[in-house]
Amino acid sequence: MIEDQLRLLLGDLPAERPIHATTLKVEEHEGFRLESLLLDLNGLEPVPAYVAVPLQGKGPFPLVVFNHSHGGNYTNGRKEFIKSSAYLQEPSFAQTLTSMGYAACCIDMWGFNERSGKAESEIVKEMLWKGQVMWGMMLYDNQRLVDYMSSREDIDASRIGTIGMSMGGLMAWWLAALDERIKVTVDLCAQVDAETLLAKRGLDHHGFYSYVPGLLKHFTTLDIQKRIVPRARMSLVGIHDRLCPPEGVQLLAEGLHVAYQEAGYPQHWQPIHTGGGHMETLEMRVAWQEFLARHL
């Protein structure tokens, strides 16, 4: 699991325990079977999850962990996986990924959809009082989700990728930085350099969820992202995305270019700039599908 100083900054995390999964419903959609599950990942509250498995082909299937976005819409959560959002392309990620031959999964993160009821600010305050960090707890759930999915006979645990938009993209590259089981990472509209965000006074463009106390005393954003090297990563940002200041995007792109070159895998790092703002463009959709197909 998570190690060293970065692990310590993520607060007091739950003790690992056996994961229990309850199947609530199984439905057949266009090209895939959708399982609605309730997972015991953290011992604190049940975690609703979707697992989508292709109807065609034989497992075990490679897996893509989809991380839902924030968007200020706390009622959406994992529903974004099967119904998309206004700023995402159609068809849904569930349909798109399963049509490519991947199994895929998504959970409701803390405070969203069936885990809502407390405001994000309330959750952050409560967790800080208890010695916890909301972002650490979110990451913990997703790592435990990988544990559960890796234990399934229909999943090829040697071929796991992760993808997400905005908060989901941030989760994707953090998860990959902390968990070497993630072989391919795709983040959309989530390439945010912390120091640049400070300099540009862009902190209030983002929610409270991802702020880790003391982080910048020990790590730059580039330090964290270098942990993914030499594994394959694509980062996609719209040129008019004010949540991802372009100076920071460029700084990270250059630093990672050097890191991947030095590691001997320059082809594993692909930064993509497209038109548009904080959204998944069609150009992005085509690019990440090709990247996943090549590396996963």
Secondary structure, DSSP 8 states (H G I E B T S, - for coil): ---HHHHHHTB--------EEEEEEEEEETTEEEEEEEEESSSSS-EEEEEEEESSS-S-EEEEEEE---TT-TTTTTHHHHH--TTS-SS-HHHHHHHTT-EEEEE--TTSGGG-SS-HHHHHHHHHHTTB-HHHHHHHHHHHHHHHHHTSTTEEEEEEEEEEETHHHHHHHHHHHH-TTEEEEEEES----HHHHHHTT-GGGS-STT--TTHHHH--HHHHHHTTTTSEEEEEEETT-TTS-HHHHHHHHHHHHHHHHHHT-GGGEEEEEESSSSS--HHHHHHHHHHHHHH-
